[in-house]
């Protein structure tokens, strides 16, 4: 027997990490993801991988908002005009910016509509 891992809980449990009360509350409190998962299959295509690599090379691996060097999973590609608003721009390199995770979160939460022009990225 051990204690529930929930902070301040004194219930004893025989298996798992949480007592039944806190196990249910942990499931309900899942963090809302800011990224749009209905597009996940698209991000696995060869066409997307080619455009993503092109954008990374075009920007020399630097975040276009803060200038930080990013690589691997830290290199996020952000659609200026979201796919859900205009699916025709999903493979347009001028609609994609390279961002670090922190800047990507800020951009995703920014409510202003942005215009797609090449000079936007400079």
Secondary structure as the mmCIF struct_conf table of DSSP 4:
data_model
#
loop_
_struct_conf.conf_type_id
_struct_conf.id
_struct_conf.beg_label_comp_id
_struct_conf.beg_label_asym_id
_struct_conf.beg_label_seq_id
_struct_conf.end_label_comp_id
_struct_conf.end_label_asym_id
_struct_conf.end_label_seq_id
STRN STRN1 UNK A 2 UNK A 3
BEND BEND1 UNK A 5 UNK A 6
TURN_TY1_P TURN_TY1_P1 UNK A 7 UNK A 8
STRN STRN2 UNK A 12 UNK A 13
BEND BEND2 UNK A 14 UNK A 18
HELX_RH_AL_P HELX_RH_AL_P1 UNK A 20 UNK A 28
TURN_TY1_P TURN_TY1_P2 UNK A 29 UNK A 29
HELX_LH_PP_P HELX_LH_PP_P1 UNK A 30 UNK A 33
BEND BEND3 UNK A 34 UNK A 35
HELX_RH_3T_P HELX_RH_3T_P1 UNK A 37 UNK A 39
TURN_TY1_P TURN_TY1_P3 UNK A 40 UNK A 41
HELX_RH_3T_P HELX_RH_3T_P2 UNK A 42 UNK A 44
BEND BEND4 UNK A 45 UNK A 45
HELX_RH_AL_P HELX_RH_AL_P2 UNK A 46 UNK A 58
TURN_TY1_P TURN_TY1_P4 UNK A 59 UNK A 61
STRN STRN3 UNK A 62 UNK A 62
TURN_TY1_P TURN_TY1_P5 UNK A 64 UNK A 66
STRN STRN4 UNK A 69 UNK A 69
HELX_RH_3T_P HELX_RH_3T_P3 UNK A 72 UNK A 74
STRN STRN5 UNK A 76 UNK A 79
BEND BEND5 UNK A 80 UNK A 81
TURN_TY1_P TURN_TY1_P6 UNK A 83 UNK A 85
HELX_RH_3T_P HELX_RH_3T_P4 UNK A 87 UNK A 89
TURN_TY1_P TURN_TY1_P7 UNK A 90 UNK A 91
HELX_RH_3T_P HELX_RH_3T_P5 UNK A 93 UNK A 95
STRN STRN6 UNK A 96 UNK A 99
HELX_RH_AL_P HELX_RH_AL_P3 UNK A 101 UNK A 109
BEND BEND6 UNK A 112 UNK A 112
HELX_RH_3T_P HELX_RH_3T_P6 UNK A 118 UNK A 121
#
